[in-house]
Amino acid sequence: MKRIALILFGVLAVSTSVLAQAGRGAPPPPPPLEPGASQADVDKALLGAPTTLRGQATVIKWKPADWTYDTLRKGTSQLVCFDKSGLPGQLAFSIECAHLGNLPRAAQNMKFESEPDRAKRQAALDTAEKDGTRAKPVFGSVWYHLSGPDQASARTHFTIAVPGATQATLGLPENGRGGGVWIMNAGTSTAHIMTPGE
């Protein structure tokens, strides 16, 4: 229960900080693009972020050959956004934003998702989870997703990462039958808080 309170306090503190900064006048200008970066690529990647967080977010572009990336814009916040549209194993339109500390997890996710054989993909995920090589996301970090068959029909979705969390550690149920928030994949590095309607 204490962890829930801390997570909610953290989200409230960030929201209050953003609102307070908005009341101080104009926000700072967005950081400049890196040499060779396209404004169109940056703008598309930022579609996945809440409007108030876009201005100072870092934006990267993945290299599917080895799941490393180029930085298109170095932001001043802890949020990073990227376009996964059409990459191996991804939807035709797929944008994601997360905490900078989650980039190793995001790269690993895309590497696993690029395996077209579902059974092999799941076996690789299970092995990494079991042997401890699964990259863990930052506890309490939000993952923002905007995806679909195309931009016009894309839907938003967000989750809060709570790796290793269970009902015993957070006090939240491990299924959504009660209608409130709940922990999906409890006890694993993939554990995350789901909200009704998401």
C-alpha distance (Angstrom), angle and dihedral (degrees) to the residues before:
residue distance angle dihedral
M1 . . .
K2 3.80 . .
R3 3.81 90.0 .
I4 3.81 90.8 52.8
A5 3.78 89.8 51.8
L6 3.81 90.7 48.6
I7 3.81 92.4 49.2
L8 3.79 92.4 47.9
F9 3.82 90.9 45.1
G10 3.82 89.7 51.2
V11 3.81 92.9 50.3
L12 3.80 90.1 46.8
A13 3.81 91.7 48.7
V14 3.81 92.4 50.8
S15 3.81 91.4 46.4
T16 3.80 91.6 48.5
S17 3.79 90.8 48.0
V18 3.80 91.7 51.0
L19 3.81 91.7 48.3
A20 3.81 91.9 46.3
Q21 3.78 91.1 51.0
A22 3.78 90.7 48.4
G23 3.79 89.0 56.0
R24 3.83 92.2 54.5
G25 3.76 94.8 70.9
A26 3.74 133.2 -93.0
P27 3.80 116.6 1.4
P28 3.79 117.6 -116.1
P29 3.78 114.9 -85.5
P30 3.79 116.8 -95.9
P31 3.80 115.3 -92.5
P32 3.80 116.4 -97.4
L33 3.78 121.9 -94.5
E34 3.78 119.8 -103.5
P35 3.83 115.6 -107.7
G36 3.81 110.4 -75.9
A37 3.82 94.4 15.0
S38 3.78 119.6 134.1
Q39 3.82 120.7 -129.8
A40 3.81 88.2 -147.0
D41 3.84 90.8 57.2
V42 3.82 90.8 48.5
D43 3.81 93.2 47.3
K44 3.81 91.8 50.1
A45 3.81 93.7 49.6
L46 3.81 91.0 49.6
L47 3.82 91.7 58.3
G48 3.80 87.5 84.9
A49 3.81 94.6 60.0
P50 3.80 127.5 81.1
T51 3.81 108.0 -97.4
T52 3.81 93.3 -113.7
L53 3.82 91.8 55.9
R54 3.81 100.1 46.5
G55 3.79 99.6 83.2
Q56 3.81 98.1 68.6
A57 3.82 101.4 26.8
T58 3.78 122.2 122.8
V59 3.81 114.7 -121.3
I60 3.79 124.1 -154.5
K61 3.81 137.2 179.5
W62 3.81 119.7 -141.1
K63 3.81 125.0 -131.4
P64 3.82 105.0 -145.0
A65 3.80 93.1 -160.6
D66 3.82 92.1 73.7
W67 3.85 105.0 -3.6
T68 3.78 94.1 -113.1
Y69 3.78 119.5 127.4
D70 3.79 147.6 -143.3
T71 3.79 119.8 -129.8
L72 3.80 111.7 -123.7
R73 3.80 95.0 179.9
K74 3.81 128.6 6.4
G75 3.78 108.3 -142.7
T76 3.77 131.5 -162.5
S77 3.83 97.9 -128.8
Q78 3.80 130.6 71.2
L79 3.82 92.6 -108.0
V80 3.80 121.1 105.2
C81 3.81 125.2 -173.6
F82 3.79 131.1 -166.2
D83 3.76 141.6 174.4
K84 3.82 114.9 -122.5
S85 3.82 95.0 172.0
G86 3.78 112.1 146.4
L87 3.82 95.8 -5.8
P88 3.83 114.7 138.8
G89 3.80 109.6 -66.7
Q90 3.82 94.2 6.8
L91 3.79 133.0 111.8
A92 3.79 120.4 -100.3
F93 3.82 88.5 -104.0
S94 3.79 115.1 31.3
I95 3.81 128.1 150.9
E96 3.79 125.2 173.7
C97 3.80 135.6 -175.0
A98 3.79 126.6 -173.4
H99 3.79 144.3 145.7
L100 3.82 114.0 -59.0
G101 3.80 88.1 -119.6
N102 3.80 88.6 63.9
L103 3.81 95.6 64.7
P104 3.84 93.8 98.6
R105 3.81 88.6 52.5
A106 3.82 92.2 46.7
A107 3.81 91.6 50.3
Q108 3.79 91.2 48.6
N109 3.81 91.3 47.2
M110 3.79 91.8 53.8
K111 3.78 92.4 46.0
F112 3.82 90.5 54.0
E113 3.82 92.7 42.0
S114 3.82 90.7 53.9
E115 3.83 89.0 69.1
P116 3.83 103.3 98.6
D117 3.81 95.0 -159.9
R118 3.81 106.1 85.0
A119 3.82 94.9 -155.4
K120 3.82 92.7 50.3
R121 3.79 90.9 45.7
Q122 3.80 92.5 52.0
A123 3.82 91.8 44.9
A124 3.82 90.3 53.4
L125 3.81 91.1 49.1
D126 3.81 92.2 47.6
T127 3.82 91.7 48.6
A128 3.81 92.8 50.0
E129 3.81 90.8 48.0
K130 3.81 92.0 48.5
D131 3.81 97.8 45.0
G132 3.81 94.2 43.9
T133 3.81 97.1 -115.3
R134 3.81 93.2 115.1
A135 3.81 107.4 113.4
K136 3.79 110.1 -121.5
P137 3.78 122.5 -135.1
V138 3.79 121.9 -129.3
F139 3.81 108.5 -83.7
G140 3.80 110.6 -109.1
S141 3.80 94.3 12.4
V142 3.80 119.5 139.6
W143 3.80 122.2 -127.4
Y144 3.81 113.2 -156.0
H145 3.82 118.3 -160.9
L146 3.79 131.4 -173.7
S147 3.80 111.8 179.4
G148 3.75 147.2 143.0
P149 3.79 143.8 123.6
D150 3.83 87.7 -65.0
Q151 3.79 139.2 -5.9
A152 3.81 94.3 -95.8
S153 3.81 93.0 58.4
A154 3.82 98.1 34.0
R155 3.78 117.4 127.0
T156 3.77 130.8 -154.3
H157 3.77 124.1 -121.5
F158 3.78 132.6 170.4
T159 3.78 136.1 -172.9
I160 3.80 135.4 -176.9
A161 3.81 115.0 -129.3
V162 3.80 115.4 -129.4
P163 3.83 103.7 165.6
G164 3.79 113.2 -158.2
A165 3.81 93.8 7.3
T166 3.79 121.1 144.9
Q167 3.78 135.9 174.7
A168 3.79 87.9 -94.0
T169 3.82 93.5 55.0
L170 3.82 100.6 39.3
G171 3.77 103.9 22.9
L172 3.80 92.0 -128.2
P173 3.80 122.8 123.6
E174 3.79 119.6 -103.5
N175 3.80 94.1 -131.4
G176 3.77 136.3 41.6
R177 3.79 98.2 -122.1
G178 3.82 91.7 109.4
G179 3.79 92.4 60.8
G180 3.81 96.6 -121.2
V181 3.78 134.7 91.6
W182 3.79 114.8 -52.9
I183 3.81 143.3 176.3
M184 3.79 116.4 -102.2
N185 3.83 117.9 -158.4
A186 3.80 90.8 9.6
G187 3.79 117.3 -159.4
T188 3.81 95.0 22.7
S189 3.79 134.6 95.3
T190 3.80 85.6 -105.8
A191 3.83 94.1 59.7
H192 3.78 110.2 132.6
I193 3.78 139.2 164.1
M194 3.77 115.4 -106.2
T195 3.79 123.8 -161.6
P196 3.80 126.3 -150.9
G197 3.78 112.4 -89.4
E198 3.79 93.8 20.4
